[in-house]
Amino acid sequence: MQQFWTGLFKIALASLLTGVFLSFFGITADTILARIGMTPESLWQKTVAAIHWAIPNIALGAIIVLPVWLIAYIFLPPRHLD
């Protein structure tokens, strides 16, 4: 669990430093989005559309994957970590 928090802290710190670096040169999220032809609203709409597409497909995959994993977990012999 400590590795998770350490990794999360490192990602947050790298993001902060990158943001400071970019803002020093006057680069904002709006300018980056404008260069690729998007607005914050269109980015949000595409994100919501992607989530609405992904949730049913994740559920459909879980219908197959979870029972197979459970059967394998129950019937395979335990592994001994030396």
C-alpha positions in Angstrom: 0.0 0.0 0.0 2.9 2.3 0.7 4.1 1.9 -2.9 0.7 3.1 -4.1 0.9 6.3 -2.0 4.5 6.9 -3.0 3.7 6.5 -6.7 0.7 8.8 -6.4 2.8 11.4 -4.6 5.5 11.2 -7.3 2.8 11.6 -10.1 1.3 14.6 -8.2 4.7 16.2 -7.8 5.7 15.7 -11.4 2.4 17.2 -12.5 2.9 20.2 -10.3 6.4 20.8 -11.5 5.3 20.4 -15.1 2.4 22.8 -14.6 4.8 25.4 -13.1 7.2 25.0 -16.0 4.4 25.4 -18.6 2.9 28.4 -16.8 6.3 30.0 -16.7 6.2 30.0 -20.5 2.6 31.2 -20.7 1.2 27.9 -21.8 -2.3 27.2 -20.4 -4.8 24.4 -20.8 -7.0 26.6 -23.0 -4.1 27.3 -25.4 -3.3 23.6 -25.7 -6.9 22.7 -26.3 -7.2 25.5 -28.9 -4.2 24.2 -30.8 -5.9 20.8 -31.2 -9.2 22.4 -32.1 -11.1 21.7 -28.9 -12.8 23.6 -26.2 -13.1 22.6 -22.5 -16.8 21.9 -23.2 -16.1 19.7 -26.2 -13.5 17.8 -24.2 -16.0 17.3 -21.4 -18.6 16.0 -23.8 -16.2 13.6 -25.4 -15.1 12.4 -21.9 -18.7 11.8 -20.9 -19.4 10.0 -24.2 -16.3 7.8 -23.6 -17.5 6.9 -20.1 -21.0 6.1 -21.3 -19.5 3.8 -24.0 -17.0 2.1 -21.6 -19.3 1.3 -18.7 -21.6 -1.2 -20.5 -18.6 -2.8 -22.2 -16.8 -3.2 -18.9 -19.9 -4.8 -17.4 -20.3 -7.1 -20.4 -16.6 -8.2 -20.1 -17.0 -8.7 -16.3 -19.8 -11.1 -16.9 -17.3 -13.5 -18.5 -14.0 -12.5 -16.8 -15.1 -12.6 -13.1 -16.6 -16.1 -13.1 -13.5 -17.5 -14.9 -11.2 -15.7 -12.5 -13.2 -17.0 -9.5 -13.2 -20.6 -10.7 -9.4 -20.4 -11.4 -8.9 -18.9 -8.0 -10.9 -21.6 -6.2 -9.5 -24.6 -8.0 -5.8 -23.7 -8.7 -3.4 -24.7 -5.9 -2.1 -21.8 -3.8 1.3 -20.4 -4.7 3.9 -20.3 -2.0 6.0 -17.2 -2.0 9.5 -18.1 -0.9 
